């Protein structure tokens, strides 16, 4: 039998464990589909020195971590990490920064990017916990969004659902959270660094462990030139030069109609006056001048 190098670094020479899906753990690291995940980002900051010791075929991970007490000492606590799957149902298939139209369902891994389409349409996101193998419990879910544009301060930060971090969506643990159904104004169109938090309740209503989290980003794809031009001309009314103004304000090099950076990272563009980049929203605001 020929051996295979999994390409997975052992953390501090600790033993590893793996399941039949080739999910591999060592220390605080998980290798999943070639993507290295730091499991310590999935648990509260009060937990330190995380060591995963086992993973089963469903992807449930058990481990231990240190928690500081009021006496400034550390106690060792058991940790159970459930597999989280975040899926975008309308992920743009185009590899270019312009969305050419087709979409597909795609799993978004930790620290990866979900995209606003060029239509534009927000990513239709679903989050599932425990690989749908658990039952008889509920899970409380919420999402926190922080802007990636430091120029805006905290003006674009928000919470899903509602307007503060105490609001949650409660669901049976084997039912996915259709996050996009809670994209309600003023939280109906946004991007940034997103953190999904979840906490499990047993059948008796007691919490089973502390809140866990999953982090990713929402960025965007630009519209096709023809679509942007058609929309602007159809909306310009008496402002006959709106299309020309929008091209000027959204230009990056030889590319126009850029709501998001055409350099490839999909980040919302900002500050046309100092950097030659258009203000976020320039395409729409140009039609209303």
N, C-alpha and C positions, 0 to 999 in steps of 0.2 A: 504494500500500500504506500502510495506516495504521500509524503507529508506536505502540509500547506502552512505558509507563514500568514497568520491573520493580520500582521502589521499593527498589532496592538501593544503599546508600551505598558509594561508592568509598573504600577505606581509604587515607588519606594520598595521594589522587590516583593510586593505582597502577592499572595496567591490569587489566581483568577478563577472565575466560574463562568460557565456559558450554558446556553440552552440550545435546543435543536434549531432555533431560528438564527443562531450565531450572534445573539446578543451577548456581549462579553463584559464582565465587570471586574475591576481591580481597584481596590482603595475607594476613592470617591469618583472614579471614572466609569462611564458606560460607553462601549462602542456599539453603535447600531447602524447597520447599512453603510459602514465606512465613515460614519459621522461620530466624532468624539464629543461626548456630553459630560459636563461637570455636574455631577448629581448634587453637589452642595448648593447649586443655584436653585434647586427644586424645593428646599426646605427653609424654614425661617432663619434669619440671620443670627438668632440667639444660639443656634446649633452649630458647633464647630467640630473639627477633627472627625468628619464622617468616614466610616469604613463600611462599604457594602460587603456582605459575606455570602449572599446566595441569591440566585435568580431562578424562578421556575419557568415552565414552558409557556405560561401566559404572560410572562414579563414582569411579574410581581417581584420586587426586590426587598430583601430584609437586610438590615444593617444596624449599626450602632453609632451614636454621636454623643458628644459632651455638651451639657447644658449648665450654664453658670447659675448658682444658687444665690440667695440673698446674703449668704455668709461669705461671698466671694470665693466659693469653692466650685468644683465641677463635679457633676454627677453624670454617669453614663446612662443614656436612655436608648431603648430600642426604637428603630425607625422602620416603617413600612412605606415603600414608595410604589404607587400604582402606576402602570403605564398610561400615558396620556397620548391621545392621537388628535391632532388638530388638522382639519381638512378644509381646503378651499375648493368649493364646488364649481367655481367659475375662473379657474386659474388661466391666465393668458398663455397660450402655447408659443407665441412669438418670442424669440431670443433677443430681438432688437428692443430698443427702448420705446419704439412705437408699437402699439398693439395692432396687429394686422387682422384681428377678428376672432379666430377660433379659440375656444376655451375648453378646459378639461378639468376633471376632479384630480386634485393633487394633495398629498400629505405634506404639511409644512412642519419641518423638524424644529427643534429648539434652536433659537437664534437665527432662523431662516426668515425669508421674506414672503409675505402675502401681498398681492398686487391689486390696486385699483385698476380697473380696465380702462381702455381708451374711450369707452362709450360716452360718459364714464359711469361705472357702477362699482360700488363698494364690494370688497371680497365677501362672498357668501361663506361664512366660516361656521364649522361645526366642531365642537370639542367633545370627545368621548373619553371616559375614564374606566380603567380596569378591563379593557378589551371586551366589554359587554358580557363578561363572565360572572359578574357579581350580581346579587339580588338581595331584596329584603332590607336595603339601606337607602338613604337619600344622600344627596351631595348638594352643598351650597356653593354656588359659582358666582364669580364677579370678575370684571376686567378693569384694569387701570391702564390709561394711555398717557404717555409723556412725550411731548414734542421732541423731535431731533434738531429743531432749529432753535439755537440758543438766542437768536435775535428776538424771538417772540416771548422769552421768559417762560412763564407758566400759563400764559393766556389760552393756549390750545390744549392744556391737560384736561382730561375728563375721565369719568367713570361710567362703566356699563354694568348694570342698568342704572338709571336715574342720575343723580348728581353728586353723590358722596360715596365714600368707601364702605359705608355700613350697609348699603343696599345689596341684596343678593337675589339670585334666581335659585329656587329649590326644585330639584328634580329627582326622580328615581335614579339610582346609580347606574342602571343599565340603559338609560335613555340619554342620547346626545343633547348637548346644549346648542341649539341653533342660535349662535351669537348674533347673527345678522338680523334676526327678528327683533332684537333689542336696540338696533341702530335707529333711534328715534330722536328727532330734533330736540335740542340743538346738537345731539351726538349722532347725527345721521351721515356726516361726511367728514372724514378725518384721517390722519395717519400719524405714525410715530412708533415709539417703542411700547409694545403692549405686553402686559403681564396678566395671564389668566390665573386666578386664585381659586382653589377649591378646598372644601373641608367636608369630611364624611361624618354622617350621623347614623348611629345604630337604630334598630327598630324601636328601642325604648326612648329615643330622642336624645341620647347622650352622644357627645362628640367622640369619635374614635381617632385620637391623635390631633396634632396641630394642623394648621393651614399649610398646604403645599402650593407650589406655583410653577408656571410654565411661561417662558418669555420668547417673544418673536417680534417681528417688525411688520408694519404696513407702510408700503411705499406705492409708487404708481407708474403706469405706462401712459405714454402720450397718445393723443388721437391721431388718426391718419390725416394728412394735410387736406385731402378732399372733404372729409367729414367736418373738420374744423371750419374750413372755408364756407361750406354749405350752411352750417349752423349760424355763423356770424352774419353772412349775407341775408339769411332768413330772419334775423333778429335785429338788424341794424336800423330799421325804420328810416328816419330822416338823416341818420348819421352815415353818409355815403362812403366815408373813408374808414369805417370801423375795421374792415378787413386789413387794410394797409397798416393801420395803427397796431392791430393785434400782431401782425407779422413782425413789426419793428420791436415791439415790447417783449415778444416771446422768442427772440432769436438767440441761438447759441451757435456760433460759427455759421455754417451754411444751412443749418436746420432751424425751422420755425415751428410755431404752435407747440412750444415746449412748456407744459405745466410742471413737468418733472425733468430732472437733470438728464440731458441726452448723453452724458458721459458714461452712463451705464449703471449708476447706483440706484436710480429711481427715486432719489430724494427730492422733495418739493423744492422748487427754485425760489430764490429770494433776492430782493434788492437790485433792481435794474439801474438805479441811479449811480451806484458806486462800482458795480462789477460788470455791467453790461448784461446782467441776467434779469429776467422779468419778475415783477412782483407776483407772488402767489395770487391767483385769481385774475391776472391781467386779461386773459382771453375773454372772460365773461364781463369784466368791468369795462372793457373797451367798447362793448356794444351798448353801454348804458350812458355814455358820456354826452 
